[in-house]
Amino acid sequence: MTEEYINEPMLEMFIYETSLLLEQLEQKMLENESNTSYKEEVINEIFRHMHSIKSSAAMMLFNDISKLAHSIEDLFYVIREEKPMHIEYSLLSDLVFEGIDFIKVEILKIKAGDEATEDSSELIKRIECYLEQLKENNPDLTASTGTNHSQKQQQFYISNNKKIEKSNHKHTYQARVFFDEGCEMENIRAFTIVHHLKDFATELHHEPSDIIESEDSVETIRTTGFLLHFKSNRSYDEMHQFFSQTIFLRDLELIELAPEETEPGTGVQQTPVKVKGQEEYKTVNAAASIISVQVDKLDRLLDLVGEMVIAEAMVTENPDLEGLQLDNFQKAARQLKKITSEIQDMVMAIRMVSLSTTFQKMNRPVRDMSKKLNKEVKLNLIGEETEVDKNIIEHLSDPLMHLIRNSMDHGLESPEEREQKNKPRVGTITLEARNIGSDVLIVIKDDGRGLNRNKILQKAQLNGLLRRPEHEYTDKEIYNMILQPGFSTKEEVTEFSGRGVGMDVVANNVETIGGVLQVDSVEDRGTVITIRIPITLAIVDAMNIRVAGSKYTIPTAYIRESLKPKASDLIVDPNGNEMIMVRGLCYPLIRLHERLHQSTERSNLTNGIIMILENDEKGFCILADELIGQRQVVVKALPSLFQQQSHKVEVLAGCTLLGDGSISLILDIPRLSS
């Protein structure tokens, strides 16, 4: 295949599909590594995935990726066909993981527009040495073992050339492939099928014949499917399995034709000798159609839904309508609100992604670090099906990775140290997610040595972080000091930690997506890190309030109740801190006008309204002038003007446009409570 055929859509598809295959491959390897041997289906899957990557990379002229994938494919070809008894599985896993890492790095380079220039020859040599060692340990392997002769690495351009030398392949097939509606680049996907098929098929003909250059090929494939006619030694079941692995496959019609009735090149008018599998391809038909959509289009759609919510509020809350009796208008407004709400829910649902992929990625660093640190570790994943907005999930992977690495390096002891403490040799890290109201709670918990309270206090004193006497700090406040910039109690700098860079970055990353990070620990029992994040950042249910003539918004997820206070409810402690007594419970009081440095005529407690808020199981009260009303609001970023008013920005999460056209500032309740 020449350079002119490597175009942008083909490259995008190569990156997407190779990344997907690597993800699946890594997950299969991690699932199987705890076993003393590889299951047959895992061996087959690794072989198929590496074959697909090899062929795709060769087609795109990424030779080092192709050669490496080919060497791993050869290795698993031997394991699959010869079934050797003596295999060093630990070393085999290491080699495959190194291969996956190499290809991942090259894919990242390609994605960034750089050249994939890394040399894979050293790793290939080690794989070949492993294969030779495998032969020595298993003398009964056949002499020819080691090369998958049926898989030849080629670079070519497919054409509909009928002057092909006759083959002795005993099966003749006709296949018609339909791709999922909206998957895009159908001609490139068809080209990929032909490219992979070329490895074990001859007298290959397809309609449309000019897949790449013809402008009509995409429309033809969409309407009538991609028709193939070929010969192969592979059985019907093997061919059906080959086609069924096609990404974005909607329908498959596969027929084996009678050899005596076959006219090479025509393919369409043949009589089927058997149609075993018609029921099988109906199973493929029954699969749900999936459409691939660019994220920026979803972002734009969400923005439009947000504007629609604002426009609906501006219509229904227009001051000109106040006092008018408009029954038909009210009926239409209710219907509009219902439709707007349903559209919003649907768009939000489309954007929701489960945490499973992000959680599963944590298996790899646990596996690698346990080997390097000589620790025995088990990772428990709970609630990985929990869903959050795609924009949020993209910012979660790095913080979670850092916290898992911290638990591995700082938290968990060596097996010998654990035994001395009467703990199981195998340490446990638990990664859990669950829904709490409109938020998602992610908990990273280990059963290690925990945090050393005294060490943290000493380090905090050295860094000048203490603002009051040591005895006045609670354990939770002390543990959360590790979130300060440059804070580390690790005396030695290692590959994984000790530089004092990390936890503050993690906390900042969590804050950028509207989340809060909390640390708790019990010495010699373990550490618990809790991340609370909103399910979505875009549209929230909220209560609008007025303070000192300005409008503010509070997400309803934080509101427990609102009430009119009495003067007798106010309690002042010896330090001058105000609290409100409600049904026998004391809540700290924050006067919002003071916190926001504004003056108000309603500074008297009985003239305002008290709202009891709850954040991370911690309750407190705020004093506002009045409640305006509850409704959904669209969260917007704060204008640059506010960046100069640091006393306000630190307790603001954003702003929103109200129905009357005025702007309301959204309060950051977690920061306000701290």
RATA-V692961 format. One record per pair of residues at least 12 apart in sequence whose ideal C-beta (glycine too) atoms are under 7 Angstrom apart, sorted by sequence separation. I is the first residue (numbers start at 1). GAP is how many residues later the second one is. D is the distance in whole Angstrom. If there is no record, write none. Layout:
# RATA-V692961
i=I gap=GAP d=D
i=I gap=GAP d=D
This chain:
# RATA-V692961
i=53 gap=12 d=7
i=54 gap=12 d=5
i=57 gap=12 d=6
i=106 gap=12 d=6
i=194 gap=12 d=6
i=208 gap=12 d=5
i=488 gap=12 d=4
i=517 gap=12 d=7
i=518 gap=12 d=5
i=542 gap=12 d=6
i=569 gap=12 d=5
i=654 gap=12 d=5
i=105 gap=13 d=7
i=257 gap=13 d=4
i=258 gap=13 d=6
i=366 gap=13 d=5
i=431 gap=13 d=6
i=457 gap=13 d=6
i=487 gap=13 d=6
i=542 gap=13 d=5
i=543 gap=13 d=6
i=569 gap=13 d=7
i=610 gap=13 d=6
i=611 gap=13 d=6
i=652 gap=13 d=5
i=653 gap=13 d=5
i=28 gap=14 d=6
i=240 gap=14 d=6
i=257 gap=14 d=7
i=413 gap=14 d=7
i=486 gap=14 d=4
i=517 gap=14 d=5
i=541 gap=14 d=7
i=542 gap=14 d=6
i=638 gap=14 d=6
i=652 gap=14 d=7
i=653 gap=14 d=7
i=54 gap=15 d=4
i=131 gap=15 d=6
i=239 gap=15 d=6
i=257 gap=15 d=6
i=258 gap=15 d=4
i=412 gap=15 d=4
i=430 gap=15 d=4
i=540 gap=15 d=5
i=541 gap=15 d=5
i=565 gap=15 d=6
i=571 gap=15 d=6
i=608 gap=15 d=5
i=609 gap=15 d=5
i=652 gap=15 d=7
i=653 gap=15 d=4
i=53 gap=16 d=4
i=54 gap=16 d=5
i=102 gap=16 d=7
i=177 gap=16 d=7
i=256 gap=16 d=7
i=257 gap=16 d=6
i=363 gap=16 d=6
i=465 gap=16 d=6
i=487 gap=16 d=7
i=515 gap=16 d=6
i=516 gap=16 d=5
i=543 gap=16 d=6
i=608 gap=16 d=6
i=638 gap=16 d=6
i=651 gap=16 d=6
i=652 gap=16 d=6
i=28 gap=17 d=6
i=255 gap=17 d=4
i=256 gap=17 d=5
i=316 gap=17 d=5
i=362 gap=17 d=6
i=429 gap=17 d=5
i=515 gap=17 d=6
i=608 gap=17 d=6
i=609 gap=17 d=6
i=637 gap=17 d=6
i=638 gap=17 d=6
i=651 gap=17 d=5
i=28 gap=18 d=7
i=102 gap=18 d=6
i=256 gap=18 d=5
i=428 gap=18 d=7
i=515 gap=18 d=4
i=605 gap=18 d=7
i=609 gap=18 d=6
i=636 gap=18 d=6
i=50 gap=19 d=5
i=54 gap=19 d=6
i=427 gap=19 d=7
i=428 gap=19 d=5
i=465 gap=19 d=6
i=485 gap=19 d=4
i=514 gap=19 d=7
i=635 gap=19 d=5
i=636 gap=19 d=5
i=191 gap=20 d=5
i=206 gap=20 d=7
i=207 gap=20 d=4
i=236 gap=20 d=5
i=255 gap=20 d=6
i=427 gap=20 d=6
i=483 gap=20 d=5
i=484 gap=20 d=6
i=513 gap=20 d=6
i=514 gap=20 d=5
i=636 gap=20 d=6
i=651 gap=20 d=5
i=25 gap=21 d=6
i=102 gap=21 d=6
i=190 gap=21 d=5
i=191 gap=21 d=6
i=206 gap=21 d=6
i=427 gap=21 d=6
i=457 gap=21 d=6
i=460 gap=21 d=5
i=482 gap=21 d=5
i=483 gap=21 d=6
i=510 gap=21 d=6
i=635 gap=21 d=6
i=650 gap=21 d=6
i=651 gap=21 d=5
i=50 gap=22 d=5
i=51 gap=22 d=5
i=206 gap=22 d=5
i=359 gap=22 d=5
i=407 gap=22 d=5
i=453 gap=22 d=6
i=456 gap=22 d=5
i=634 gap=22 d=6
i=50 gap=23 d=4
i=254 gap=23 d=6
i=456 gap=23 d=7
i=510 gap=23 d=7
i=514 gap=23 d=6
i=602 gap=23 d=5
i=633 gap=23 d=4
i=634 gap=23 d=7
i=25 gap=24 d=5
i=72 gap=24 d=6
i=99 gap=24 d=7
i=187 gap=24 d=5
i=205 gap=24 d=5
i=312 gap=24 d=6
i=463 gap=24 d=7
i=483 gap=24 d=4
i=513 gap=24 d=7
i=24 gap=25 d=7
i=98 gap=25 d=6
i=187 gap=25 d=6
i=312 gap=25 d=6
i=359 gap=25 d=4
i=404 gap=25 d=7
i=453 gap=25 d=6
i=456 gap=25 d=6
i=587 gap=25 d=6
i=600 gap=25 d=6
i=47 gap=26 d=6
i=50 gap=26 d=7
i=204 gap=26 d=4
i=456 gap=26 d=6
i=72 gap=27 d=5
i=203 gap=27 d=6
i=254 gap=27 d=7
i=21 gap=28 d=5
i=203 gap=28 d=5
i=253 gap=28 d=6
i=312 gap=28 d=5
i=356 gap=28 d=4
i=451 gap=28 d=5
i=459 gap=28 d=7
i=47 gap=29 d=4
i=201 gap=29 d=4
i=202 gap=29 d=5
i=252 gap=29 d=4
i=355 gap=29 d=5
i=356 gap=29 d=6
i=46 gap=30 d=5
i=47 gap=30 d=6
i=187 gap=30 d=5
i=201 gap=30 d=6
i=251 gap=30 d=7
i=354 gap=30 d=7
i=459 gap=30 d=5
i=580 gap=30 d=6
i=582 gap=30 d=7
i=590 gap=30 d=6
i=592 gap=30 d=5
i=21 gap=31 d=6
i=68 gap=31 d=6
i=95 gap=31 d=7
i=187 gap=31 d=5
i=190 gap=31 d=6
i=201 gap=31 d=4
i=309 gap=31 d=6
i=354 gap=31 d=5
i=355 gap=31 d=5
i=377 gap=31 d=7
i=590 gap=31 d=7
i=592 gap=31 d=6
i=635 gap=31 d=6
i=21 gap=32 d=6
i=95 gap=32 d=6
i=186 gap=32 d=5
i=200 gap=32 d=6
i=252 gap=32 d=5
i=308 gap=32 d=6
i=354 gap=32 d=7
i=587 gap=32 d=5
i=588 gap=32 d=5
i=589 gap=32 d=5
i=590 gap=32 d=5
i=591 gap=32 d=5
i=592 gap=32 d=6
i=43 gap=33 d=6
i=47 gap=33 d=6
i=158 gap=33 d=7
i=169 gap=33 d=6
i=197 gap=33 d=7
i=251 gap=33 d=6
i=354 gap=33 d=5
i=355 gap=33 d=7
i=375 gap=33 d=7
i=456 gap=33 d=6
i=587 gap=33 d=5
i=588 gap=33 d=7
i=68 gap=34 d=6
i=187 gap=34 d=6
i=200 gap=34 d=6
i=251 gap=34 d=5
i=353 gap=34 d=6
i=412 gap=34 d=6
i=455 gap=34 d=5
i=483 gap=34 d=7
i=587 gap=34 d=5
i=589 gap=34 d=6
i=18 gap=35 d=6
i=68 gap=35 d=7
i=95 gap=35 d=6
i=167 gap=35 d=4
i=186 gap=35 d=4
i=249 gap=35 d=6
i=309 gap=35 d=7
i=352 gap=35 d=4
i=353 gap=35 d=7
i=358 gap=35 d=6
i=373 gap=35 d=7
i=377 gap=35 d=6
i=411 gap=35 d=4
i=413 gap=35 d=6
i=570 gap=35 d=6
i=43 gap=36 d=6
i=44 gap=36 d=6
i=158 gap=36 d=5
i=167 gap=36 d=6
i=186 gap=36 d=6
i=190 gap=36 d=4
i=352 gap=36 d=7
i=361 gap=36 d=6
i=365 gap=36 d=6
i=369 gap=36 d=7
i=373 gap=36 d=7
i=412 gap=36 d=4
i=413 gap=36 d=6
i=483 gap=36 d=7
i=43 gap=37 d=5
i=158 gap=37 d=7
i=240 gap=37 d=5
i=352 gap=37 d=6
i=353 gap=37 d=5
i=375 gap=37 d=6
i=407 gap=37 d=7
i=411 gap=37 d=3
i=452 gap=37 d=7
i=482 gap=37 d=6
i=18 gap=38 d=6
i=65 gap=38 d=5
i=164 gap=38 d=7
i=229 gap=38 d=3
i=305 gap=38 d=6
i=351 gap=38 d=5
i=355 gap=38 d=7
i=358 gap=38 d=6
i=362 gap=38 d=6
i=366 gap=38 d=6
i=411 gap=38 d=7
i=480 gap=38 d=7
i=567 gap=38 d=6
i=17 gap=39 d=7
i=91 gap=39 d=6
i=164 gap=39 d=5
i=250 gap=39 d=6
i=305 gap=39 d=5
i=351 gap=39 d=5
i=358 gap=39 d=5
i=362 gap=39 d=7
i=365 gap=39 d=6
i=369 gap=39 d=4
i=375 gap=39 d=6
i=376 gap=39 d=5
i=407 gap=39 d=4
i=480 gap=39 d=5
i=567 gap=39 d=6
i=227 gap=40 d=7
i=236 gap=40 d=6
i=240 gap=40 d=6
i=244 gap=40 d=6
i=353 gap=40 d=5
i=365 gap=40 d=6
i=374 gap=40 d=7
i=375 gap=40 d=7
i=404 gap=40 d=7
i=479 gap=40 d=4
i=565 gap=40 d=5
i=566 gap=40 d=7
i=65 gap=41 d=5
i=227 gap=41 d=7
i=236 gap=41 d=7
i=403 gap=41 d=5
i=407 gap=41 d=7
i=479 gap=41 d=6
i=565 gap=41 d=6
i=580 gap=41 d=5
i=14 gap=42 d=6
i=248 gap=42 d=7
i=305 gap=42 d=5
i=358 gap=42 d=7
i=362 gap=42 d=5
i=366 gap=42 d=7
i=479 gap=42 d=5
i=162 gap=43 d=7
i=62 gap=44 d=7
i=476 gap=44 d=6
i=160 gap=45 d=6
i=302 gap=45 d=6
i=547 gap=45 d=5
i=548 gap=45 d=5
i=564 gap=45 d=6
i=565 gap=45 d=5
i=14 gap=46 d=5
i=160 gap=46 d=7
i=301 gap=46 d=6
i=547 gap=46 d=5
i=87 gap=47 d=7
i=152 gap=47 d=7
i=178 gap=47 d=5
i=386 gap=47 d=4
i=562 gap=47 d=6
i=563 gap=47 d=5
i=151 gap=48 d=6
i=177 gap=48 d=6
i=378 gap=48 d=5
i=380 gap=48 d=6
i=382 gap=48 d=7
i=386 gap=48 d=6
i=550 gap=48 d=7
i=562 gap=48 d=7
i=11 gap=49 d=7
i=150 gap=49 d=7
i=160 gap=49 d=3
i=176 gap=49 d=4
i=177 gap=49 d=5
i=302 gap=49 d=7
i=376 gap=49 d=5
i=377 gap=49 d=7
i=383 gap=49 d=5
i=384 gap=49 d=7
i=386 gap=49 d=6
i=547 gap=49 d=7
i=562 gap=49 d=5
i=10 gap=50 d=7
i=53 gap=50 d=7
i=84 gap=50 d=6
i=150 gap=50 d=6
i=176 gap=50 d=7
i=376 gap=50 d=4
i=377 gap=50 d=5
i=378 gap=50 d=5
i=379 gap=50 d=5
i=380 gap=50 d=4
i=381 gap=50 d=5
i=382 gap=50 d=4
i=383 gap=50 d=4
i=548 gap=50 d=4
i=597 gap=50 d=6
i=38 gap=51 d=7
i=65 gap=51 d=7
i=86 gap=51 d=4
i=176 gap=51 d=5
i=376 gap=51 d=7
i=383 gap=51 d=5
i=547 gap=51 d=7
i=548 gap=51 d=6
i=561 gap=51 d=5
i=37 gap=52 d=7
i=64 gap=52 d=7
i=68 gap=52 d=4
i=75 gap=52 d=6
i=86 gap=52 d=6
i=298 gap=52 d=7
i=375 gap=52 d=6
i=377 gap=52 d=6
i=379 gap=52 d=7
i=388 gap=52 d=5
i=548 gap=52 d=4
i=559 gap=52 d=6
i=560 gap=52 d=5
i=596 gap=52 d=6
i=36 gap=53 d=7
i=67 gap=53 d=6
i=71 gap=53 d=5
i=78 gap=53 d=7
i=85 gap=53 d=6
i=175 gap=53 d=5
i=193 gap=53 d=6
i=298 gap=53 d=6
i=547 gap=53 d=7
i=560 gap=53 d=7
i=620 gap=53 d=6
i=6 gap=54 d=6
i=62 gap=54 d=5
i=64 gap=54 d=6
i=84 gap=54 d=4
i=386 gap=54 d=6
i=559 gap=54 d=6
i=560 gap=54 d=5
i=615 gap=54 d=5
i=6 gap=55 d=6
i=64 gap=55 d=6
i=68 gap=55 d=6
i=72 gap=55 d=6
i=75 gap=55 d=7
i=174 gap=55 d=5
i=558 gap=55 d=5
i=615 gap=55 d=5
i=618 gap=55 d=6
i=64 gap=56 d=4
i=68 gap=56 d=6
i=71 gap=56 d=5
i=75 gap=56 d=6
i=78 gap=56 d=7
i=558 gap=56 d=6
i=595 gap=56 d=7
i=613 gap=56 d=6
i=67 gap=57 d=6
i=71 gap=57 d=7
i=84 gap=57 d=6
i=173 gap=57 d=6
i=558 gap=57 d=6
i=1 gap=58 d=6
i=615 gap=58 d=5
i=82 gap=59 d=5
i=172 gap=59 d=5
i=173 gap=59 d=7
i=189 gap=59 d=7
i=560 gap=59 d=7
i=1 gap=60 d=7
i=33 gap=60 d=5
i=82 gap=60 d=7
i=171 gap=60 d=7
i=205 gap=60 d=5
i=171 gap=61 d=6
i=203 gap=61 d=5
i=169 gap=62 d=4
i=171 gap=62 d=7
i=205 gap=62 d=6
i=82 gap=63 d=5
i=169 gap=63 d=5
i=170 gap=63 d=6
i=171 gap=63 d=7
i=366 gap=63 d=7
i=29 gap=64 d=6
i=167 gap=64 d=6
i=169 gap=64 d=5
i=183 gap=65 d=4
i=562 gap=65 d=6
i=173 gap=66 d=6
i=177 gap=66 d=7
i=29 gap=67 d=6
i=78 gap=67 d=5
i=29 gap=68 d=7
i=78 gap=68 d=6
i=175 gap=68 d=6
i=180 gap=68 d=4
i=177 gap=69 d=7
i=179 gap=69 d=5
i=362 gap=69 d=6
i=179 gap=70 d=7
i=180 gap=70 d=5
i=451 gap=70 d=4
i=453 gap=70 d=7
i=77 gap=71 d=4
i=179 gap=71 d=6
i=450 gap=71 d=5
i=452 gap=71 d=7
i=74 gap=72 d=7
i=177 gap=72 d=7
i=178 gap=72 d=5
i=359 gap=72 d=6
i=450 gap=72 d=5
i=74 gap=73 d=6
i=178 gap=73 d=4
i=450 gap=73 d=4
i=26 gap=74 d=6
i=74 gap=74 d=5
i=450 gap=74 d=6
i=556 gap=74 d=7
i=25 gap=75 d=6
i=73 gap=75 d=6
i=177 gap=75 d=6
i=449 gap=75 d=6
i=450 gap=75 d=6
i=450 gap=76 d=6
i=451 gap=76 d=6
i=176 gap=77 d=4
i=450 gap=77 d=6
i=547 gap=77 d=5
i=548 gap=77 d=7
i=551 gap=77 d=7
i=22 gap=78 d=6
i=73 gap=78 d=6
i=175 gap=78 d=7
i=355 gap=78 d=5
i=447 gap=78 d=7
i=448 gap=78 d=5
i=546 gap=78 d=7
i=547 gap=78 d=5
i=175 gap=79 d=5
i=447 gap=79 d=4
i=448 gap=79 d=7
i=545 gap=79 d=4
i=546 gap=79 d=5
i=410 gap=80 d=7
i=446 gap=80 d=5
i=546 gap=80 d=5
i=553 gap=80 d=6
i=22 gap=81 d=6
i=173 gap=81 d=7
i=174 gap=81 d=5
i=445 gap=81 d=6
i=446 gap=81 d=6
i=545 gap=81 d=7
i=22 gap=82 d=6
i=173 gap=82 d=7
i=545 gap=82 d=6
i=546 gap=82 d=6
i=590 gap=82 d=7
i=70 gap=83 d=5
i=173 gap=83 d=6
i=174 gap=83 d=6
i=445 gap=83 d=5
i=545 gap=83 d=6
i=172 gap=84 d=7
i=173 gap=84 d=7
i=532 gap=84 d=6
i=543 gap=84 d=7
i=544 gap=84 d=4
i=171 gap=85 d=6
i=172 gap=85 d=5
i=409 gap=85 d=7
i=443 gap=85 d=6
i=444 gap=85 d=5
i=544 gap=85 d=6
i=66 gap=87 d=6
i=172 gap=87 d=6
i=409 gap=87 d=4
i=410 gap=87 d=6
i=443 gap=87 d=5
i=543 gap=87 d=5
i=19 gap=88 d=6
i=409 gap=88 d=5
i=18 gap=89 d=6
i=441 gap=89 d=7
i=442 gap=89 d=4
i=172 gap=90 d=5
i=405 gap=91 d=6
i=406 gap=91 d=7
i=441 gap=91 d=5
i=541 gap=91 d=6
i=542 gap=91 d=5
i=15 gap=92 d=6
i=540 gap=92 d=7
i=174 gap=93 d=5
i=439 gap=93 d=5
i=440 gap=93 d=5
i=539 gap=93 d=6
i=540 gap=93 d=6
i=61 gap=94 d=7
i=439 gap=94 d=6
i=15 gap=95 d=6
i=58 gap=95 d=6
i=295 gap=95 d=6
i=439 gap=95 d=6
i=440 gap=95 d=6
i=539 gap=95 d=5
i=540 gap=95 d=6
i=15 gap=96 d=6
i=58 gap=96 d=7
i=174 gap=96 d=6
i=438 gap=96 d=6
i=439 gap=96 d=7
i=538 gap=96 d=7
i=58 gap=97 d=6
i=438 gap=97 d=6
i=538 gap=97 d=6
i=518 gap=98 d=6
i=537 gap=98 d=6
i=54 gap=99 d=7
i=51 gap=100 d=6
i=402 gap=100 d=6
i=516 gap=100 d=7
i=162 gap=102 d=7
i=438 gap=102 d=7
i=162 gap=103 d=5
i=403 gap=103 d=6
i=421 gap=103 d=6
i=553 gap=103 d=6
i=402 gap=104 d=5
i=399 gap=107 d=4
i=551 gap=107 d=7
i=181 gap=108 d=6
i=184 gap=108 d=6
i=180 gap=109 d=5
i=182 gap=109 d=4
i=183 gap=109 d=5
i=180 gap=110 d=5
i=181 gap=110 d=7
i=182 gap=110 d=7
i=399 gap=110 d=5
i=180 gap=111 d=7
i=398 gap=111 d=7
i=399 gap=111 d=6
i=551 gap=111 d=6
i=553 gap=111 d=5
i=558 gap=111 d=4
i=552 gap=112 d=6
i=553 gap=112 d=7
i=551 gap=113 d=4
i=552 gap=113 d=5
i=553 gap=113 d=5
i=554 gap=113 d=5
i=395 gap=114 d=6
i=544 gap=114 d=7
i=553 gap=114 d=7
i=555 gap=114 d=7
i=411 gap=115 d=7
i=552 gap=115 d=6
i=554 gap=115 d=7
i=411 gap=116 d=5
i=395 gap=117 d=7
i=395 gap=118 d=5
i=439 gap=118 d=6
i=438 gap=119 d=4
i=437 gap=120 d=5
i=544 gap=120 d=6
i=392 gap=121 d=5
i=403 gap=126 d=6
i=369 gap=127 d=7
i=56 gap=136 d=7
i=59 gap=136 d=5
i=514 gap=139 d=6
i=55 gap=140 d=6
i=55 gap=141 d=5
i=392 gap=141 d=6
i=52 gap=144 d=7
i=55 gap=144 d=7
i=388 gap=145 d=7
i=392 gap=145 d=7
i=389 gap=146 d=6
i=391 gap=146 d=6
i=388 gap=147 d=5
i=389 gap=147 d=4
i=389 gap=148 d=6
i=5 gap=152 d=6
i=1 gap=154 d=5
i=516 gap=154 d=4
i=1 gap=155 d=6
i=2 gap=155 d=7
i=1 gap=156 d=5
i=13 gap=172 d=6
i=13 gap=175 d=5
i=9 gap=176 d=5
i=10 gap=178 d=5
i=9 gap=179 d=6
i=348 gap=188 d=6
i=344 gap=195 d=6
i=48 gap=197 d=7
i=5 gap=207 d=6
i=17 gap=230 d=6
i=309 gap=230 d=6
i=306 gap=232 d=6
i=306 gap=233 d=6
i=302 gap=236 d=5
i=313 gap=318 d=7
i=309 gap=323 d=6
i=310 gap=324 d=6
i=309 gap=325 d=6
i=306 gap=328 d=4
i=27 gap=333 d=6
i=30 gap=333 d=4
i=30 gap=334 d=7
i=33 gap=334 d=7
i=30 gap=337 d=6
i=26 gap=338 d=6
i=319 gap=341 d=6
i=317 gap=342 d=3
i=316 gap=343 d=7
i=317 gap=343 d=6
i=313 gap=345 d=7
i=314 gap=345 d=5
i=313 gap=346 d=3
i=310 gap=347 d=5
i=314 gap=347 d=7
